[in-house]
Amino acid sequence: MQLSMTDIWAQTGWFARVIIVVLILMSIISLSVAVAKWIRFRRMATATRAFAPAFSQALENDNIAEALAAADQYTKSHVARVLGESLREVAPLLNDPRVAGAAINSAERSVEREQILLANDLKSGLGMLATIGATAPFVGLLGTTMGIINAFSGMATSGGGLEAISAGISEALITTAIGLMAAIPAVWLYNYFTARLDTLFSELAYAGREMIDWMMDRQAKREAGLPARAAGASH
């Protein structure tokens, strides 16, 4: 006897139905988080590509106000957020030779602080993906275990053979299958976005270091009476 999914659902007990609904909700949540993350990362990449040359040109011209305006314009860029906030914090100190060294140290701390804040922001939702990927198979297994118990209890009561409990076994195993279907994409998506975050943080570390190098070079050139070189913070 072949059972369709409709037949299995019709014969499924209330506990297995609850498990199936929970697993479907977990799958919907993981996909929603993934779509939101993908859209945000795509917008960040697009904004950064537009921000980079504008910011670099402003620093090349030693125009801090223009650089800050570029950061304000491309607020969706992760690089603009970190470098803009850091540069804004130390901008009043950069033109004062007496505190130039302190300004550079302050900029380094500001970059690190902004990176930490951004990391916490970008990692939001990834814990949900990890939780779903880790727990969905066990939720499905719970439904399977209870279904098998009910199937064998029914066989003991009715005294029938395996054919008599085939529907019960199918009902039990379907929850494990749905649990795996929810968990596998969640694990893949978690690993994908974790790798993307590692790349983003590497870009931020490089960009921050380049901006600090520009500040140091700017100060050295000012002391020597020469123009500052262009920063590579937006590479």
C-alpha positions in Angstrom: 0.0 0.0 0.0 1.4 3.4 -1.0 0.6 6.4 1.1 0.6 10.0 -0.2 1.7 12.9 1.9 -2.0 13.8 2.3 -2.8 10.3 3.6 0.2 10.4 6.0 -0.9 13.9 7.3 -4.5 12.6 7.8 -3.3 9.7 9.8 -0.7 11.7 11.8 -1.3 12.2 15.5 -1.4 15.5 17.1 2.1 15.3 18.6 3.7 14.6 15.2 1.6 17.4 13.6 3.0 19.8 16.2 6.5 18.7 15.5 6.0 19.2 11.7 4.6 22.7 12.2 7.5 23.6 14.4 10.0 22.4 11.8 8.3 24.3 9.1 8.4 27.4 11.1 12.1 26.9 11.9 12.7 26.5 8.1 10.8 29.7 7.3 12.8 31.6 10.0 16.1 30.4 8.7 15.2 31.3 5.1 13.9 34.7 6.2 17.2 35.5 8.1 19.2 34.3 5.1 17.3 36.5 2.6 17.6 39.6 4.9 21.3 39.0 5.4 21.9 38.5 1.7 20.1 41.7 0.8 22.0 43.6 3.4 25.4 42.3 2.4 24.6 43.0 -1.3 23.7 46.6 -0.4 26.8 47.0 1.7 29.0 45.8 -1.2 27.3 48.2 -3.7 27.6 51.1 -1.3 31.3 50.4 -0.6 32.2 50.3 -4.3 30.7 53.7 -4.6 32.2 55.1 -1.4 35.8 53.9 -1.9 36.9 56.2 -4.7 35.1 59.2 -3.3 36.7 58.7 0.1 40.1 58.0 -1.3 40.0 61.1 -3.5 39.0 63.3 -0.6 41.9 62.1 1.5 44.2 62.5 -1.5 43.1 66.1 -1.6 43.6 66.4 2.2 39.9 67.4 2.4 38.6 65.8 5.6 35.2 67.5 5.3 34.7 65.9 1.9 35.7 62.5 3.2 33.2 62.8 6.1 30.5 63.9 3.6 31.2 60.7 1.5 30.9 58.6 4.6 27.6 60.3 5.4 26.3 59.7 1.9 27.0 56.0 1.8 25.7 55.0 5.2 25.0 51.4 4.1 28.7 50.7 3.5 30.4 48.9 6.3 33.7 50.6 5.4 32.1 54.0 5.4 30.6 53.4 8.8 33.8 52.4 10.5 36.2 54.9 8.8 33.6 57.7 8.8 32.9 57.5 12.6 36.6 57.1 13.4 37.7 60.0 11.2 34.9 62.2 12.6 36.0 61.5 16.1 39.6 62.6 15.5 39.1 65.2 12.8 39.3 68.2 15.3 42.7 67.0 16.5 44.4 66.3 13.1 45.3 69.9 12.4 46.8 70.5 15.8 50.5 69.5 15.7 50.6 69.3 19.5 48.1 66.5 19.7 48.6 64.8 16.3 50.2 61.7 17.9 47.3 61.4 20.4 44.9 61.8 17.5 46.4 58.9 15.7 46.3 56.7 18.8 42.7 57.7 19.3 41.9 56.9 15.7 43.3 53.4 16.2 41.1 52.8 19.2 38.1 54.2 17.4 38.5 51.9 14.5 38.8 48.9 16.7 35.7 50.0 18.7 33.6 50.6 15.5 34.6 47.2 14.2 33.4 45.5 17.3 30.1 47.4 17.2 29.7 46.5 13.6 30.6 42.9 14.1 27.9 42.6 16.8 25.4 44.2 14.4 26.2 42.0 11.4 26.3 38.8 13.5 22.7 39.2 14.6 20.6 36.4 13.3 23.4 34.0 12.7 22.9 32.5 16.1 19.3 31.6 14.9 20.7 29.8 11.9 23.2 27.9 14.0 20.5 26.9 16.5 18.1 25.7 13.8 20.9 23.8 12.1 21.8 22.1 15.3 18.4 21.4 16.8 16.1 20.7 13.8 17.3 17.1 13.4 16.7 16.4 17.1 13.2 17.9 16.9 12.5 15.6 14.0 14.0 12.7 15.9 11.7 13.4 18.8 8.7 13.1 16.5 10.1 9.9 15.1 10.7 8.4 18.5 7.2 9.1 19.7 5.7 7.9 16.4 7.5 4.6 16.6 6.5 4.1 20.2 2.8 4.7 19.2 3.1 2.4 16.2 4.5 -0.5 18.3 2.0 0.2 21.0 -0.7 -0.1 18.4 0.7 -3.3 17.1 0.8 -4.8 20.6 -2.8 -3.8 21.1 -4.1 -5.0 17.8 -1.8 -8.0 17.5 -1.1 -7.2 13.8 2.1 -7.5 11.8 4.3 -4.9 10.2 1.6 -4.2 7.6 -0.7 -3.0 10.3 1.8 -0.4 11.5 3.3 0.7 8.1 1.3 4.0 8.3 2.6 4.6 11.8 6.2 4.0 10.8 5.8 6.4 7.8 4.3 9.0 10.1 7.3 8.5 12.5 10.0 8.8 9.8 8.4 11.9 8.1 9.3 14.1 11.0 13.0 13.1 10.8 13.0 13.9 7.0 11.4 17.3 7.6 13.9 18.0 10.4 16.8 17.3 8.0 15.3 19.4 5.3 15.2 22.3 7.8 18.6 21.7 9.3 20.8 21.2 6.1 20.0 24.6 4.5 20.4 26.3 7.9 23.9 24.9 8.3 24.9 25.7 4.7 23.6 29.3 5.1 25.3 29.7 8.5 28.7 28.7 7.0 28.2 30.9 4.0 27.4 34.0 6.0 30.2 33.3 8.5 32.7 33.2 5.6 31.2 36.4 4.2 31.7 38.1 7.6 35.3 36.9 7.8 35.9 38.6 4.4 34.2 41.8 5.5 36.2 42.0 8.7 39.4 41.5 6.8 38.4 44.4 4.5 37.7 46.5 7.6 41.0 45.7 9.2 42.9 46.6 6.1 40.9 49.8 5.5 41.4 50.9 9.1 45.1 50.2 8.9 45.4 52.2 5.7 43.6 55.2 7.1 45.9 55.2 10.2 48.9 55.0 7.8 47.5 58.0 5.9 47.2 59.9 9.1 50.8 59.1 10.1 52.1 60.0 6.7 50.1 63.2 6.7 51.6 64.2 10.0 55.1 63.4 8.9 54.6 65.4 5.6 53.2 68.4 7.5 56.2 68.4 9.8 58.5 68.3 6.8 56.4 70.9 5.0 55.4 68.5 2.2 51.9 67.5 0.9 50.4 64.3 2.4 50.1 61.2 0.2 46.9 59.6 -0.8 45.5 57.0 1.6 44.8 53.5 0.4 42.0 53.0 2.9 39.4 52.3 0.2 41.3 49.6 -1.7 
